[in-house]
Amino acid sequence: MCAMTSPALPPEQLGDVQHLFTAIDHVGIAVPDLDEAMAFYRDAYGMQVLHEEVNEEQGVREAMVGVGDSGSCIQLLAPLTPESTIAKFLDRNGQGMQQLAFRVDDVEHVAAVLRERGLRLLYDAPRRGTSDSRVNFIHPKDAGGVLVELVEPAAHH
């Protein structure tokens, strides 16, 4: 269990912080070749691909790779086009961690609370994510340089 010794915000501004996120949903890794990356995670780490899809709206081909029985995943993201966000990330940074995703019960509520606390979100309204989840992102400049994704799983998951 992780514990912070001193909060970044004064206690009166923290509200119900511990209840915004329910789990680490996944860590997103940008890769140039999805098939090669899936084979590496399978062969080197013994991980199993739980889900694979093409998300045209986000411009990616992706796979969710399970981390043991934890319910957490590694999300492998490969660009569909040279203009996609993931292609631009790969051009700038090379292969590697692109995002940290927290699971939430209600992405709109969490987004509203975070906006009230002065954080910028990338979208005005949630967008479709993996397996019909609803997602939004906290701007990296407001999250210590990390792109943070908020994931509300689809009801059927």
MARPA-210381 format. One record per residue (C-alpha): residue number from 1; residue in three letters; x, y, z. Coordinates in nm, 3 decimals. Layout:
<kezas>
NUM,ALA,X,Y,Z $
...
</kezas>
This chain:
<kezas>
1,MET,0.000,0.000,0.000 $
2,CYS,0.139,0.339,-0.099 $
3,ALA,0.105,0.635,0.133 $
4,MET,0.184,1.001,0.084 $
5,THR,0.338,1.171,0.384 $
6,SER,0.223,1.520,0.289 $
7,PRO,-0.048,1.614,0.039 $
8,ALA,0.025,1.860,-0.240 $
9,LEU,-0.296,2.049,-0.154 $
10,PRO,-0.404,2.172,0.189 $
11,PRO,-0.641,1.925,0.366 $
12,GLU,-0.943,2.155,0.322 $
13,GLN,-0.898,2.137,-0.058 $
14,LEU,-0.848,1.761,-0.077 $
15,GLY,-1.211,1.663,-0.036 $
16,ASP,-1.265,1.298,-0.128 $
17,VAL,-0.938,1.253,-0.322 $
18,GLN,-0.897,0.889,-0.223 $
19,HIS,-1.228,0.807,-0.391 $
20,LEU,-1.164,0.960,-0.734 $
21,PHE,-0.963,0.665,-0.866 $
22,THR,-1.051,0.302,-0.799 $
23,ALA,-0.738,0.134,-0.943 $
24,ILE,-0.450,0.166,-1.183 $
25,ASP,-0.625,0.048,-1.497 $
26,HIS,-0.325,0.029,-1.727 $
27,VAL,0.004,0.176,-1.834 $
28,GLY,0.014,0.272,-2.202 $
29,ILE,0.327,0.189,-2.398 $
30,ALA,0.378,0.337,-2.745 $
31,VAL,0.525,0.081,-2.986 $
32,PRO,0.604,0.097,-3.358 $
33,ASP,0.493,-0.264,-3.426 $
34,LEU,0.205,-0.413,-3.227 $
35,ASP,0.262,-0.775,-3.333 $
36,GLU,0.629,-0.758,-3.234 $
37,ALA,0.543,-0.596,-2.899 $
38,MET,0.274,-0.855,-2.819 $
39,ALA,0.521,-1.134,-2.894 $
40,PHE,0.781,-0.973,-2.666 $
41,TYR,0.539,-0.937,-2.370 $
42,ARG,0.423,-1.297,-2.423 $
43,ASP,0.764,-1.456,-2.473 $
44,ALA,0.980,-1.248,-2.237 $
45,TYR,0.730,-1.181,-1.956 $
46,GLY,0.482,-1.466,-1.995 $
47,MET,0.192,-1.220,-2.021 $
48,GLN,-0.130,-1.295,-2.208 $
49,VAL,-0.303,-1.065,-2.457 $
50,LEU,-0.654,-1.020,-2.317 $
51,HIS,-0.796,-0.791,-2.584 $
52,GLU,-0.695,-0.647,-2.920 $
53,GLU,-0.871,-0.384,-3.130 $
54,VAL,-0.837,-0.101,-3.379 $
55,ASN,-0.956,0.237,-3.249 $
56,GLU,-0.994,0.457,-3.557 $
57,GLU,-1.100,0.762,-3.350 $
58,GLN,-0.776,0.747,-3.146 $
59,GLY,-0.569,0.643,-3.450 $
60,VAL,-0.427,0.328,-3.293 $
61,ARG,-0.414,-0.047,-3.311 $
62,GLU,-0.393,-0.165,-2.952 $
63,ALA,-0.370,-0.465,-2.726 $
64,MET,-0.436,-0.504,-2.354 $
65,VAL,-0.187,-0.741,-2.192 $
66,GLY,-0.280,-0.876,-1.848 $
67,VAL,-0.046,-0.833,-1.550 $
68,GLY,-0.101,-1.158,-1.361 $
69,ASP,-0.442,-1.175,-1.194 $
70,SER,-0.423,-0.813,-1.074 $
71,GLY,-0.685,-0.671,-1.311 $
72,SER,-0.424,-0.420,-1.429 $
73,CYS,-0.290,-0.422,-1.782 $
74,ILE,-0.018,-0.296,-2.007 $
75,GLN,-0.175,-0.128,-2.309 $
76,LEU,0.037,-0.156,-2.622 $
77,LEU,-0.038,0.125,-2.869 $
78,ALA,0.077,0.126,-3.232 $
79,PRO,-0.007,0.407,-3.476 $
80,LEU,-0.248,0.354,-3.764 $
81,THR,-0.116,0.654,-3.959 $
82,PRO,0.189,0.881,-3.947 $
83,GLU,-0.041,1.165,-3.834 $
84,SER,-0.178,0.986,-3.526 $
85,THR,-0.094,1.102,-3.175 $
86,ILE,0.099,0.779,-3.109 $
87,ALA,0.305,0.821,-3.430 $
88,LYS,0.395,1.175,-3.320 $
89,PHE,0.485,1.046,-2.973 $
90,LEU,0.712,0.780,-3.124 $
91,ASP,0.877,1.040,-3.349 $
92,ARG,0.942,1.270,-3.050 $
93,ASN,1.027,1.019,-2.778 $
94,GLY,1.077,0.677,-2.930 $
95,GLN,0.914,0.363,-2.791 $
96,GLY,0.814,0.378,-2.425 $
97,MET,0.562,0.478,-2.161 $
98,GLN,0.305,0.715,-2.307 $
99,GLN,0.039,0.730,-2.034 $
100,LEU,-0.076,0.619,-1.690 $
101,ALA,-0.444,0.530,-1.670 $
102,PHE,-0.659,0.533,-1.357 $
103,ARG,-0.992,0.350,-1.341 $
104,VAL,-1.287,0.562,-1.227 $
105,ASP,-1.654,0.493,-1.159 $
106,ASP,-1.781,0.810,-1.331 $
107,VAL,-1.545,0.985,-1.572 $
108,GLU,-1.763,1.297,-1.599 $
109,HIS,-1.779,1.342,-1.220 $
110,VAL,-1.403,1.291,-1.179 $
111,ALA,-1.333,1.532,-1.466 $
112,ALA,-1.557,1.795,-1.304 $
113,VAL,-1.381,1.758,-0.966 $
114,LEU,-1.040,1.783,-1.129 $
115,ARG,-1.144,2.092,-1.328 $
116,GLU,-1.266,2.251,-1.003 $
117,ARG,-0.917,2.187,-0.866 $
118,GLY,-0.761,2.373,-1.158 $
119,LEU,-0.653,2.081,-1.377 $
120,ARG,-0.705,2.092,-1.753 $
121,LEU,-0.856,1.796,-1.935 $
122,LEU,-0.794,1.731,-2.303 $
123,TYR,-1.159,1.676,-2.399 $
124,ASP,-1.475,1.869,-2.308 $
125,ALA,-1.665,1.539,-2.295 $
126,PRO,-1.546,1.177,-2.260 $
127,ARG,-1.450,0.985,-2.573 $
128,ARG,-1.463,0.617,-2.661 $
129,GLY,-1.168,0.417,-2.533 $
130,THR,-1.069,0.051,-2.534 $
131,SER,-1.360,-0.197,-2.520 $
132,ASP,-1.616,0.086,-2.533 $
133,SER,-1.486,0.245,-2.214 $
134,ARG,-1.531,0.620,-2.166 $
135,VAL,-1.207,0.816,-2.134 $
136,ASN,-1.058,1.160,-2.083 $
137,PHE,-0.703,1.277,-2.018 $
138,ILE,-0.544,1.520,-1.773 $
139,HIS,-0.306,1.756,-1.950 $
140,PRO,0.054,1.645,-1.880 $
141,LYS,0.152,2.000,-1.779 $
142,ASP,-0.100,1.974,-1.493 $
143,ALA,0.007,1.621,-1.390 $
144,GLY,0.380,1.641,-1.335 $
145,GLY,0.466,1.579,-1.700 $
146,VAL,0.266,1.254,-1.717 $
147,LEU,-0.028,1.205,-1.952 $
148,VAL,-0.295,1.068,-1.715 $
149,GLU,-0.594,0.887,-1.860 $
150,LEU,-0.924,0.851,-1.675 $
151,VAL,-1.100,0.525,-1.770 $
152,GLU,-1.462,0.442,-1.693 $
153,PRO,-1.503,0.079,-1.804 $
154,ALA,-1.804,-0.008,-2.018 $
155,ALA,-2.096,-0.153,-1.821 $
156,HIS,-2.046,-0.500,-1.972 $
157,HIS,-1.690,-0.526,-1.828 $
</kezas>
